[in-house]
């Protein structure tokens, strides 16, 4: 009945200030509730109709040097993907075939460090290269320093962000999470100019991205070759959540950098020239 009264009053224009306050509230409440219900229903409909993300029709950017079988394909858990470690300024790439949502260790066991040509590196997965945030919080290419004088970065962690099986972005998991507390000099700026969440208490919210470094004389029998730990987060083509990012190095407690560098299994790798590829 209140609904009918409200409708009649609004149509006749007779719900004015002269009406008793209690009656005005009683009449107005059903209309307010109806408007809220319609608004919520409309938002739910829009959310349900939102299409899944689509990659560009053609590959764009430097990550195109590592596109795999079919650019823009949707990935399923435990199936092979294509990942590449890009070596600069040598213009070389090391190609790997990790499985989606399986924690992988990518190692360059057949790269001759004495030949030179490796100062920096970045990683690409299925056509997407590593990116980070600039000072204006725009996404930019993220290339990390590997060798700096007598020091090298012993390992990197890379996280692949998936949405419904499509690669949204590839990011380094930066930070000095396992540097020895007794050797603060092990933590150094990665030389990229990108910003990361500040790990130092009492500092600003964001600071330059950092990595642990070690003396080249401490590399051990394997020599100073880069190692990349690869993990996945998000959802695959079936909407299944990826969980391997829970194993990233940043979640481990501080420990020995040398131990992390010398451990792990070797992946198959081939070195290809990328100097003739645009954006490589």
Residue, then its C-alpha position, 0 to 999 in steps of 0.5 A: x500500500x505504501x508503494x501505491x501511495x508513493x506512486x500516486x503522490x509523485x504522479x500528482x505532485x502533491x508530496x510537498x513540504x506540507x505533508x506530515x514528516x512521518x508520512x513523507x518518510x514512509x512514502x519516500x523510503x520505498x522509492x529510495x530502496x527501489x532506486x538502490x536495487x536498480x542501481x545495484x542490478x545495473x552494476x552487476x549486469x555490467x560486471x557480468x558483461x565485461x569481456x575478457x582481456x584481449x591482447x593486441x592483434x599483433x605483438x608490440x614492444x621488445x618482448x616480441x623477440x620471445x613470442x612462442x608458438x602463437x602470440x596471444x594464446x591462452x595458457x593452461x596450467x602445467x602446459x609449456x610456455x616460452x620464456x627468454x632471458x635477454x642478454x645485453x649488450x650482447x644481443x643474445x637470448x636464452x630460450x626456455x620452456x617452463x610449465x605454467x604455474x610450476x616454479x622454475x629455475x632458468x640457468x645459463x650453464x652454456x654461456x661463456x662469461x669470459x667472452x663478455x657481452x653481458x652487463x644487463x638482462x631482462x626477461x620475456x614470457x610469451x611476447x611480454x617483456x619485464x616492466x616496472x613503474x617509473x617515477x610518474x607510476x607509468x609502466x616502462x621497460x625494466x632492465x636490470x644490471x647483472x655485472x657491476x665492477x667486481x660484483x654480480x647479481x647472483x639471481x633474479x625472481x620474475x613473476x608472470x601475471x596471468x588473467x584468464x590465461x593471457x599474460x598481462x605483465x611480467x615483473x621482477x620481484x625486486x628487493x634484498x630479501x635474502x641479503x645477509x644482515x651482516x653485510x648491508x653492502x650486498x644490497x644495491x640499486x639495480x640501475x634501472x631507474x624504476x621504483x619499487x616498494x621501499x623495504x626499509x622501515x621509516x623510509x618513503x613508500x617507494x624507492x629505487x629497485x634493489x638486488x643482492x650482489x656478491x663478489x665475483x670471486x665467490x661464484x664457486x665452480x659454476x662461475x658467475x652466470x645469471x639465474x632466474x627464478x620464475x613463478x606465476x600468479x593470476x588465473x589460467x585459461x580455465x579460471x584456475x588460480x596460479x599459486x607458484x608465486x607463493x614460493x618466490x624468494x622474497x617469501x623466504x627468510x634471509x639466508x646465504x646468497x651463495x647458497x641460492x646461487x649454487x643450488x637449483x637444477x639446470x634447464x635446457x637452454x639455447x642461445x639465439x641472436x636477437x640483434x636483428x629483431x626490433x626492440x631486442 
